[in-house]
Amino acid sequence: MKGRALIALVIAVMSVIGYFGATQVNPVTGEKQHIAISSQDERAMGLQEAPKMAQQFGGLDPDESAQKLVQSVGAEIQAKSDASRTGFKIDYYLLADKKTINAFALPGGPVFVTRALLDKLQSRGQLAGVLGHETGHVAGRHTAEQLAKQRLTQGIAGAAAVGTTDPNNPRSYANGALISGAAQLLNVKYTRDDEKEADRLGVRFMSEAGYDPNAMVGVMQILDQAAGGSPRGPDFLQTHPAPANRIPLIKQEIAREFPQGVPSGLQR
């Protein structure tokens, strides 16, 4: 037991040192982040995965006018907002999938929206809300941050499992499963926190690009309606908070950005 406890302690200490020893200041948020990979590696990771992810959603949409719409709104967000300070070249693409309502960002810049979602949107401003949110993931470096957090939680969970598992007691193996489950739930919380930050950054980016952030509320209403008004399973287990639950946060962020009210000249 003493030997296992010592090994567990070493694993835990190394995991903590590795996590807290790798820090970078985010140029957009100004916050210190625990990230273990460079922005170049992050970008390379996204570019490597982009063709595979696009293929899963039917490839690029052949409609040139719709493709240009997504690219032009995305370009406005990147050029006219603080998203320009990320250091990444963010590319925006429309995918051909007409059944799956989705949008996502890959590490370092590729951003995708499906045709199914685009067809649900009612204005250019709502598209800016979707792309602003996904740009928020890129600017927040959420994937790189998640990798570091997962390594930390997995390291500590592994250390705890080593320290509490007795090879001579089969019942003790259940401890490892319980600890692993707890680590997974913690990582789900981290993902949900990233979604909230992406909403906040999305409000900021689309506003700076000249779009009325209230359009993002409309996006959440569309997503909520498409989901049937309720999340699939308990809300706290969802990596994305239910759209209806995101609306109050978005409205709160809009009020913070525009305490005197949203200017009438912004495009919606």
Buried (B, 14 or more C-beta within 10 A) or exposed (E): EEEBEEEBEEBBEEBBEBBEEBEBEBBBBEEEBBBBBEBEEBBBBBBEBBEEBBEEBBEBBEEEEBBEBBBEBBBBBBEBBBBBEBBBEBBBBBBBBBEEBEBBBBBBBBBBBBBBBBEBBEBBBBBBBBBBBBBBBBBBBBBBBBBBBBBBBBBBBBBBBBBBBEEEEEEEEEBBEEBBEEBEEBBBEBBBBBBBBBBBBBBBBBBBBBBBBBBBBBBBBBBBEEBEEEBEEEBEEBEBBBBBBBBEBBBEBBEEBBEEEBEEEBBB
